[in-house]
Amino acid sequence: MPSDSSVFYAISPVRELFALELAALAPILGGVYGNFGLFMRAHEGAPAALPPHLLGTVIDLALDGTGACAGRLRCTPAELPIASESCKLVIAQHVLECVPDPAACAAEFARVLAPEGIALVLGFNPVSLWRPWLVGKARQSALTLRPQSALSWQLSLANHGIETLQTRFLGAMSPWQRGAQANGAPGERRSLLGRVGGSWLLLTRKRRSALTLLRSRPAARELAINPRLAPGAHRQCA
């Protein structure tokens, strides 16, 4: 049966959860500066309105029915035509649980993220009361969902030099609870009971390499061959 994932993302509880997730990003986005950011959504029909931010340009991409990315760029999630380490912010909202090769997609996110850049990764909580409901709705839409825990993605991202600063749980405990709010950001749940909220958010940062590659000083043999070869800062300016 052909996939009609647009039906899934049009369901009210799903749209409300997605919108609540974006609203919860507001205090984070207010502290991220840079020229470029990447916002990848699970579907073209998913909410796209980000809270106010200080980034110059945010590239908005969304998965279509074929698993490719649509929007300002046409590509696959595993091969983004974006320069390495060019994005100060990457937001992946329920993308890794929808793509056929989530590991390759996560590696691309790590590649385009700048050192000390922030990556915000969101996914459905597999231990919440949402799971059986989501499975049924996804089956009706012929949509394949592969929800994984926040901890599993925390460990996977660590292999790419992405460290998790904080894990948050968002939304109500079930799709039948509407308009859930929490202390602090809208929909954010910090208590132990809140860990069964509908979705999780990983606030992560790309570690800057502790090694700085320096140009080696010219050997005596090189200077003997070419006396004009100057060491140190003069070489840098040559």
C-alpha positions as CSV (number, residue, x, y, z in Angstrom):
1,M,0.0,0.0,0.0
2,P,1.5,3.4,-1.0
3,S,2.4,5.7,1.9
4,D,0.2,8.7,2.6
5,S,2.2,10.1,5.5
6,S,0.4,13.5,5.2
7,V,-2.6,11.9,6.9
8,F,-0.5,11.0,9.9
9,Y,1.0,14.5,10.3
10,A,-2.4,16.1,9.9
11,I,-3.8,14.4,13.1
12,S,-4.5,17.0,15.8
13,P,-2.6,15.4,18.7
14,V,0.5,15.0,16.4
15,R,0.4,18.6,15.1
16,E,-0.2,19.9,18.7
17,L,2.8,17.9,20.0
18,F,5.0,19.2,17.2
19,A,4.0,22.8,17.7
20,L,4.5,22.5,21.4
21,E,8.0,21.1,20.8
22,L,8.9,24.1,18.6
23,A,7.6,26.5,21.3
24,A,9.8,24.8,23.9
25,L,12.9,25.7,21.8
26,A,12.4,29.4,22.2
27,P,14.8,30.0,25.2
28,I,17.5,27.9,23.4
29,L,17.2,29.6,20.0
30,G,17.5,33.0,21.7
31,G,21.1,32.2,22.6
32,V,22.4,30.8,19.3
33,Y,24.2,33.2,17.0
34,G,25.5,32.5,13.5
35,N,25.1,32.9,9.8
36,F,23.5,29.5,9.0
37,G,21.3,27.0,10.6
38,L,19.4,23.8,9.4
39,F,15.9,22.8,10.3
40,M,14.9,19.4,9.1
41,R,11.3,18.3,9.6
42,A,9.7,14.9,9.4
43,H,7.2,16.0,6.8
44,E,6.2,18.9,4.6
45,G,2.9,19.1,6.5
46,A,4.5,19.4,9.9
47,P,4.6,22.8,11.6
48,A,7.4,24.9,10.3
49,A,7.2,28.1,12.4
50,L,10.3,28.4,14.5
51,P,10.4,30.8,17.5
52,P,12.4,34.0,17.0
53,H,16.1,33.4,16.6
54,L,19.4,35.3,15.9
55,L,20.6,33.2,12.9
56,G,21.1,34.9,9.6
57,T,19.6,32.1,7.4
58,V,17.9,28.9,8.4
59,I,17.6,26.2,5.7
60,D,14.2,24.5,6.0
61,L,14.1,21.0,4.7
62,A,11.3,18.4,5.1
63,L,11.0,14.8,4.2
64,D,8.6,14.0,1.4
65,G,6.7,10.7,0.6
66,T,9.8,9.2,-1.1
67,G,12.2,9.8,1.8
68,A,14.0,12.6,0.1
69,C,14.3,16.2,1.4
70,A,12.2,18.9,-0.1
71,G,12.4,22.6,0.4
72,R,15.2,25.1,-0.4
73,L,17.4,22.1,-1.4
74,R,16.5,18.8,-3.1
75,C,18.7,16.0,-1.6
76,T,18.7,12.8,0.4
77,P,19.0,13.0,4.2
78,A,22.3,11.1,4.1
79,E,23.9,13.5,1.5
80,L,23.2,17.1,2.4
81,P,24.6,19.6,-0.1
82,I,25.8,21.8,2.7
83,A,29.4,22.7,3.5
84,S,31.0,20.9,6.4
85,E,30.9,22.7,9.8
86,S,28.9,25.6,8.3
87,C,25.8,25.5,10.6
88,K,25.8,26.9,14.1
89,L,22.4,25.2,14.7
90,V,20.8,22.0,13.5
91,I,17.3,21.0,14.5
92,A,16.1,17.5,13.6
93,Q,12.4,17.1,14.5
94,H,11.3,13.5,14.4
95,V,13.6,12.9,11.4
96,L,15.8,10.1,12.6
97,E,12.8,7.8,13.3
98,C,11.5,8.2,9.7
99,V,14.5,7.9,7.4
100,P,15.7,4.4,6.2
101,D,19.3,5.0,7.3
102,P,19.2,7.1,10.5
103,A,22.9,6.5,11.3
104,A,24.0,8.0,8.0
105,C,21.6,10.9,8.5
106,A,23.0,11.6,12.0
107,A,26.5,11.5,10.6
108,E,25.5,14.2,8.1
109,F,24.1,16.4,10.9
110,A,27.4,16.0,12.7
111,R,29.3,16.9,9.6
112,V,27.5,20.1,8.8
113,L,27.4,21.3,12.5
114,A,30.1,23.8,13.3
115,P,32.4,23.3,16.3
116,E,30.6,24.4,19.5
117,G,27.4,24.5,17.4
118,I,24.1,23.3,18.9
119,A,22.1,20.4,17.7
120,L,18.5,19.9,18.9
121,V,17.2,16.4,18.2
122,L,13.6,15.4,18.9
123,G,11.9,12.1,18.8
124,F,8.8,10.2,20.0
125,N,9.2,8.7,23.5
126,P,9.1,4.9,23.0
127,V,8.1,4.3,26.7
128,S,5.2,6.6,26.8
129,L,1.5,5.9,26.3
130,W,1.8,7.5,22.9
131,R,3.5,4.5,21.5
132,P,0.6,2.1,20.8
133,W,-1.5,5.0,19.6
134,L,1.3,6.2,17.2
135,V,1.8,2.6,15.9
136,G,-1.8,2.3,15.0
137,K,-2.0,5.7,13.3
138,A,1.2,5.2,11.5
139,R,-0.1,1.8,10.2
140,Q,-3.2,3.4,8.9
141,S,-1.0,5.9,7.0
142,A,1.4,3.2,5.8
143,L,4.1,5.2,7.5
144,T,7.2,3.4,9.0
145,L,8.2,4.8,12.4
146,R,11.2,3.6,14.3
147,P,11.1,5.4,17.7
148,Q,14.2,5.0,19.8
149,S,15.0,6.2,23.3
150,A,16.8,9.5,24.0
151,L,19.6,7.5,25.6
152,S,20.3,5.4,22.5
153,W,20.7,8.6,20.4
154,Q,22.8,10.2,23.0
155,L,25.2,7.3,22.7
156,S,25.1,7.3,18.9
157,L,25.8,11.0,18.6
158,A,28.7,10.8,21.0
159,N,30.5,8.7,18.4
160,H,30.4,11.7,16.1
161,G,31.8,14.1,18.7
162,I,28.3,15.4,19.7
163,E,28.0,15.7,23.5
164,T,24.6,15.8,25.2
165,L,24.2,18.8,27.5
166,Q,20.6,18.0,28.6
167,T,17.7,15.6,28.0
168,R,14.2,17.0,28.3
169,F,10.8,15.3,27.9
170,L,8.0,17.2,26.3
171,G,4.2,17.0,26.0
172,A,1.4,15.1,27.7
173,M,1.7,11.5,28.9
174,S,-0.9,10.4,26.3
175,P,-2.4,11.7,23.1
176,W,-5.7,12.1,24.9
177,Q,-4.4,14.7,27.3
178,R,-4.5,18.1,25.5
179,G,-2.7,21.3,26.1
180,A,-0.3,19.9,28.7
181,Q,2.0,22.5,30.2
182,A,5.0,22.1,32.6
183,N,7.1,24.3,34.8
184,G,9.3,26.5,32.6
185,A,9.0,26.1,28.9
186,P,5.7,25.1,27.4
187,G,5.1,21.4,27.5
188,E,8.5,20.6,29.1
189,R,8.4,17.9,31.8
190,R,11.3,17.6,34.2
191,S,9.9,15.3,36.9
192,L,10.4,11.6,37.0
193,L,6.8,11.1,35.9
194,G,7.4,13.5,33.1
195,R,9.8,11.0,31.5
196,V,6.8,9.3,30.0
197,G,5.9,12.5,28.0
198,G,5.1,12.2,24.4
199,S,8.5,13.2,23.1
200,W,12.1,13.8,24.1
201,L,14.6,16.6,23.3
202,L,18.3,16.2,23.2
203,L,20.2,19.5,23.7
204,T,23.6,18.7,22.3
205,R,26.8,20.5,21.3
206,K,29.6,19.6,18.9
207,R,32.9,19.4,20.8
208,R,35.8,21.5,19.4
209,S,38.9,19.4,18.8
210,A,41.5,19.8,21.5
211,L,44.3,19.4,18.9
212,T,45.3,22.4,16.9
213,L,47.4,21.6,13.8
214,L,50.3,23.9,13.4
215,R,52.5,24.2,10.4
216,S,55.8,22.6,11.1
217,R,58.9,24.7,11.1
218,P,61.1,24.1,8.0
219,A,63.9,21.7,8.5
220,A,67.5,22.8,8.1
221,R,67.8,20.8,4.9
222,E,64.8,22.7,3.4
223,L,66.4,26.1,4.3
224,A,69.7,25.0,2.8
225,I,67.9,24.2,-0.5
226,N,65.8,27.4,-0.4
227,P,67.2,30.2,1.8
228,R,64.1,32.3,1.1
229,L,61.9,29.8,3.0
230,A,61.2,31.8,6.2
231,P,60.0,30.2,9.4
232,G,57.1,31.1,11.6
233,A,54.7,33.9,10.9
234,H,56.6,35.1,7.8
235,R,55.8,31.8,6.1
236,Q,52.1,32.2,6.9
237,C,52.1,35.6,5.2
238,A,54.0,34.4,2.1
